[in-house]
């Protein structure tokens, strides 16, 4: 499980196409979505500060041992 709680990323490229490729590659590798992007031109480069989804929330019982999941019928189930 990915325990990383940090959701701020920085990207830069010489072109908007290069920045797009970097963002797309990062998403494919990390399997996370971007919550927001701010793209600016900084000294001739396209720079982006991105916020990503933090680690997914995991629902557990009070002991932290049993995890909830959506079962095959679409109902919430608990793994025991």
PyMOL commands that set and color helices and strands:
alter all, ss='L'
color gray80, all
select helices_A, chain A and resi 16-30
alter helices_A, ss='H'
color red, helices_A
select strands_A, chain A and resi 8-13+34-42+45-52+68-70+76-78
alter strands_A, ss='S'
color yellow, strands_A
deselect
rebuild
show_as cartoon
